[in-house]
Amino acid sequence: GEFVAITGKSGCGKSTLLHIIGGLEPVSRGRVLLDGCDLATLREPERTRFRRDRVGVVFQSFNLLPLLTLEENVALPRVLQGASYAQARQEAANWLGEVGLNGRQGHKPHQVSGGEMQRAAIARALINQPAVILADEPTGNLDSVTAAQILALFSHLHRQWGQTIILVSH
């Protein structure tokens, strides 16, 4: 239930640490306990389900699927979780609105700016209302006003739902 920032110089391992915390990269020693679960004991299919249901990741490189619209990219985690396509699209539209992308739902990633792709990636990470949000440089491609809005959104989510937020930044 904490909101934590991990800071450091470029190349010091912040993103790697975030990937290990999220079960995206294996640990070589020790254990990773996330939301009461030891990720090192889970097989890959279980780790994948754990991430899908309980972890939202905002990747530094966005990882949006280029053939899908922003709305489809954001809706995808809900569809994978079992929501109907119509319900997932409605929720995606709501989350895109939360990050200031009303009217951009039908655009594909190559049709929007880097900052807009980043905001879509943030909406995608939030749509399942995960217990833990891992954000790798979530404001790195945003102007100062939009960055402040996104940080305020993270703060609001933390207060409202008690989500754990781990944010990496320079």
Number of C-alpha atoms within 10 A of each C-alpha: 13 12 16 12 13 16 14 12 9 10 8 10 12 20 21 14 16 21 18 18 20 25 23 17 12 14 15 8 7 7 15 18 14 17 14 7 13 13 24 18 12 13 9 13 9 12 19 16 13 18 18 18 18 17 27 26 25 24 20 17 14 20 13 21 14 12 11 15 20 30 26 23 23 30 27 20 21 22 16 14 13 10 15 13 15 11 13 24 21 14 20 28 23 17 24 26 16 16 19 17 19 13 10 19 19 14 14 19 23 12 14 13 12 16 18 21 23 27 28 30 27 27 29 28 24 23 20 21 17 20 19 26 24 24 25 23 20 25 23 15 18 19 10 11 8 17 17 13 16 20 14 12 14 21 15 13 16 19 14 9 12 15 21 22 23 18 23 21 17 11
